[in-house]
Amino acid sequence: MGAKLGGGGGGKFDLGQNSDINVTPFVDVMLVLLIIFMVSIPAATVSIKLDLPPAIPPPPGTKVEEPTLINIQEAGLYIGDQPTTLDTLPADLARKLNKPNPTEERVYIRADRTVRYGEFMSVMNTLQGNGYFQVALINEEL
């Protein structure tokens, strides 16, 4: 919105060109965007109360147990490297865990990408139906 007002010997309405950058519209747009972000960011963050345990590393020399993995592949169902079926899964899992109360232990499940969702859910339902509620899912390449 600036104009050159002086000099030049031209006519009454000959103002010439102004090579200065007019930043007023740019600043206005940036302030509007700043206000929009300031209003929308607090609405986007939802405070969820989590009760996380403190991160305390195990003392040196303690034996770390290998996790119990249930692998669901197109070729079949495995506990670790041992094949099993859906019917014998709870008994084989209890035998593999070898604990007094095996349903209290955490079990990890990972499935191949070619496995159908219904097969995966049947394994989950079988585990939950037999008392295994501490089930974790692993997302990695087999």
Disulfide bonds with the S-S distance in Angstrom:
none
